[in-house]
Structure formats: structure tokens, C-alpha cells
Amino acid sequence: MKKLSMVLMIAMLAGLLAACGGGKDAPNDTAGGSNVTNNGGTNAEGSEEPAKEEPAKNNGDVPAAEDLLKNIAAAMNDLKSYAMDMETAQKMSMDIDGEKQDQNVNMLVKSEVITDPMTAYQEMTIDMMGQKQEVTQYITQEGIYMKSADQWMQMPTSMSEEIMAKVNEQANPEKQLEYFNSIMNETTVTEDGDNYVLTADVSGDGVKEVSKDILGSAGGADASMGDTLDNMNIDKMTIVYTVRKSDYLPVTMDIEMVMEMKQDTMSMNMDTTMKSSYSKYNEIKEITVPEEALNAAPMGG
């Protein structure tokens, strides 16, 4: 169960970070939200939104990547809630003490998120080597609750607090700019109809540091994660991030990553694709954790 919870935390954090964009000059006046259900509300397109500064242009009508990212960060700071669908596929080839094995993992995640305080509801389907598992998860400032095989459980308080502290830190737009700064030279901006498309095709130490930061945040509760990440080599990573021209809110984000890792007598090659789409801007007003989850025993208890 500990291994499963770590996989879920990494998936959750990656999806939340993908929606946050990046920028260092974004305002910090995020609107508050109530503690969580998925009731309907005002659509972002029909609500009063503060005017965003038009980004500087570097190629005809296409903005410079850094200026566009600042506007994306400002838009996300004003966002109260959103929904995200994410599909992740991993193909792993491992060699452990000379014994080789392949493992494929597919994950579908449907999330609803309130940004302040950070609260999320997720439905996940995990397919590992043909064996499917359905998981429901609530992520709140008060605790993280998970349902699997019709049984609710709570993540231990110490682990839950540490993970939420990392989530809140890494979701900060200023922190996001640090990630993009390391790959800014490899980032291009193009147009696709009503959208801007940021594309980064990177490899080497820069992308390794970005990946270590993101995965390290998700795995902060696991003392062995740091050593594992130090042995990780990212062969390549491609990020395609699409946002609306009208308000700089995200539409889709696709990530492809090829990595290898060697540690002691174990080696692993992993090919990962992650496809995310975003909707329901400012429509989600509340996420309510059910009583049976709140009353569940802590994991390991």
C-alpha cells in the first residue's frame, strides 16, 4: 500500500503542477474557496476577470516564452477551481540481479481542484500488468484520504502534512518559474487557432534537475527517494503546453519522458507519456469529504 500511495501522490502532484504554469511577477491575491463537492457555479468565461497584460511579441504575433509564462501564472493565481483529466502510460524494462522483466502501468485520473486552500477530489483507474484497481482520493489541508477495494483509509498525519507542505510550495508560481528557467532556451511558442502552444524538447542535466525537483516533492516522505533520483538519467523530455489566447488558462499539457536508472544490481529503463486536459474553470465551489473517509483508520494503524 505504501508503494501505491507514492504512485498516487506523484500522479497528483504532477497534474497539479502542470496546471500552475509559471511566472515570477504574478500577483498573490488568490481568491479563497470553500472546503470541497462538485456543485456547479459561474463559468470563467461569464465572470468578471481582471485584465491581463499583453505579453511582448518576439516573432510576429507570437509572444516571448518568458512573458507568456508570466501571464499564465497571473491567470492561474486568479483561478479559484478547475477540473483535470490525466492519462499516464509507463513502459518499464527492469533488470534485477540479472533477471529481466517488463512492466506496463496505465493510469487514468479525473480530478476536481479548489486552489485556495488547495483541495482536490480524484477518481483513478490503475492498470498494472492487466490488473485493474479503482481508487478514490481526497486531498485536503486537514488530511489525505484514500479508498481502495471498498475500504477507506487515512494517510498518517506526519506524511500527509509533509506532502501537503510540498504541494503548496511547489504550486507557487515563483517556484514554477525556477523549473522553466532551466529549460527556457529550449522553449518555443507557436500559435494554433485560439491557443498559444509552448513546446520544450530538452535533455541533459537541466531536465534532470527539473524532474528531481518535481518527483522529489512528491516523494518527500520517503527517505530513499533522494538516492533513487540521484541515480536517474533523463535521456529526453518533451513538454507541449497549450493555453487559451483569451485568458491564458491551460487547455492541455502533454509530457513524454524517457529515462534510465541504475542502482546497485538493479537497472531500469522507463518510457512515460502523460496527457492532461483542463476544464470547469471556476465552476467547482465545494469538495466534501464523506464521513466514512473522515472516520477511517490511518494507514498502518
N, C-alpha and C positions, 0 to 999 in steps of 0.2 A: 504493500500500500504506500510506503514511503516513496518508492520509485515512481509510482503512478502520480502521487501528489506533486512531485517535482516536475514531471512532464506537463501536468496541467498548469502549474504556475508559470513555466516557461512559455507555454502557448498563450496564456492570459496576458503576460507582460508584453510579449512580442506584439500581440494585437493592439494593446492599449498604446504602446509606443508608436506603432505605425500610424495611428490616428493623430498623434500630437504634433507632427511636422517638425518645426524647429524655428528658432529666431532669438536674438538677444535683446531686441528693443521692444518686445511685446509688452503691452500693459498687463498689470496683475490684478485687474478688477473683475475676477471671475465671479459670475453670479452663483448664488447658493442654490442647492437642490435639497429636496426632502429625502428622507431615507426610504427606500425603494419599494411598486408594481408597474406594470406596463399599461397604464391608462393613457388614452390619447390626450393630445394637447395642441398648442399652437404650432403650426408648421413654420420652420425657419423662414421660408420664402414669404410668408404672410405677416411676419413680425417686424418690428422696427429694429433694424440693425445699424450700429454705428458705422459711419462711412470709413472705408479702408483707404489708406494712402496708396495711390497707384505706384507700382514698382517701376524703377528705372528700366529702360529698354537697352538691350545690348545687341540686338540683331533684328532690325525692323520693328515689328510689334511684339517681339518675344522679350520678356523681362530677364534680367540677370538672375542667376540661381540664388545668390545670397539675398537679393532684395525680395524675390518671390517667397523665399522661406520666412522672411520677417513678416510678410503679410499673412502667410499661412498660420504662423504662431499667434498673431493677433486675432485671427478669426477663431482659432481653437480656444484661445483664452476667453472669448465671449460665448463659447458654446456651453450650453447647460446640460445637454444629453444627446445621445446618438445610439444607433444600432450598428452592429458589425457582424457580417458573416465571413468566416475564415475557413479555408480548406488547405490543409497541410498534408504533403506526401513526403515520406522519407524512405529512401532505399539505402540500407546499410549492409556492408560486407565486412565481416569481422574474422580475425584470426587470433584465437586464444590458445596459447601453448601449442601451436601447430595445427590446431583443429579449426577448420574454416566453417563458417555458417553465414547465411544471408537472412536478413530480416527486413520486412517491409511494414511500415506503420503509416496508416492514413487516419487523419483526424478531421472531423467536421465540427465547427464551433459556431453557435449562434449566440450572440451577446447583446445585452442592453446595458448601457452605461450612463450613470449620472456623474458629472465631473467634479462637483464640489458639494459635500465631501465625496471623494472617489468611492463609488459603489457600483457593483456590477452583478448581473444575473447571466448565467451561461448554461446552455444545453450542449453537451458534447457527445459525439459518437466516435469511439476509438476502435479502429480495426487493426489488430496486430496479428499478422500471420493468419488471417482468416477468422480470428476470434474477435467478435464484436462486444464492446462494453458501452453501456449508456451511463452517462454521468451528468448530474445536475449540480451546479455550484453557485453559491452566493459569496461575494467578496465585499466585505464591509469594513469600516474602521473599527467596529467592535469585535469582529471575528470573521473567520473564513469557514464556510460550512459546505459539506460535500455529501451527495447521495449517490451510492453505487450499490447495485444488486438489492434495491429496495431498502437500503439501510442508510440512515443519516449519521454523520459523524462530524465532529469539530476538529479543526487543526489545533494543536496545542497552542496556548496563548503566547508563549515566548516566540514560537516560529511564526505565528500569524502576525504579531506585532512587527517582527523584523522584516517580513515580506512586505507588509503594507508601508513601512517606512521607506523601503527601497522603491516601491511602486510610486509613492508620492514624490520622491526625489527625482527619479528618472523621468517622470512625466512632465517635469518642469521644462518649459520651452528653452530656457537658457542652457539646461543640460543637453537638450536635443541639439542645439547649435554646435556643441562640442563634437557630437558624433559627425554631423555633416561637414564641419570644418576640416576634418581629417580626409574627407573624400571630395571636397569642393572642386578641386582641379579636374576631377573625373566626372563631374556632374554637368549635364547639358539640359537645356529647356527647349521644348518644341510645343507646337500647337496641334490640337486635334479637335476641330469643331469648337464647341463651347468650353473646352478644357485646356489647361496647361498640363504638360507631361514632363516631369523631371526624371531623367534616366542617369543612373550611375553604374558603370561597369568597372569594378575595382578588384584588386588582388594585392597580396603582399602584407607588410606589417600594419599599414593603415587600417585596412578592413579587419585585420586580426584584433586590433585594439578595440574597434567599434564592437565587434562580436563578443569579445571578452567582457566589455562593459555591460552589454545588454544581458548576456547569458549569466554573467556573474551576479547581476542584480537579482535575477530570478532564482539563482541557486545560492543566495547568500546564507541560507540556513544550513547548508551542507558544507562542513569544513573541508571535505575532499575536493570540492568543486574547483578551488583555485589551482591545485596541482593538475587537475584534468585539463583546464583551459590553457595552462602553460604549455601543455604538450599538443595543443591543437594547431593545425596549419590550414589556413583557408586558401585553397587553390584559386577560387574566384567567387565573386558575389555580384549579382546583377539586381539592382533595385529600380523599379519603374513605379513612380508615384504620380497619380493623376488627380488634379484638383479643378474645381469649377472656376472659371474666369470671373463669374459674377460676384462671388463672395469668398473665394479661396478655401472653401471647405473640401475635404477629401472625397473622392469618388471611389477609387480603387488603389490598391497597392499590391504589387507582385514582387516577390523576392525569390531568387534562385541562388543557392549556395552549394558549392562543392568543397568538402573539407576532408582532411585525413588527420588521424591522431595515433600516436604511438606512446605506450606507457608500459614499462616493464616487458612482459611477454605477450602483451596484447596490442594489436593494431586494428584500426577501423577506418574504412572509407565510407563517407555518407554524402548522398546527393539529396538535397532538400528543396522543395518548392512550396511557397506559401502564397496563396491568393486571397486577398481581403477586399470586401466591398462595404460601403458605408451608406446609411440611410437614417430616416426618422429624426432628422435634426430638430432638437428642442421639443420633440413630441412626448418623450418619456418623463413623466412627472414624479413617479414614485416606484420604488422597488421594495417589496415587503418580504422579509424572511419568514417562512412558515414556522409555526410553533414547534413542530416536531424537530425542525433543524436546530432551533434555539435550545431545545431541551436535550439534544443529543450528547452522548458522552464524548470526551476528547479522544482523538486517535491515540492508541496505545494505552488508553485508560481502562 
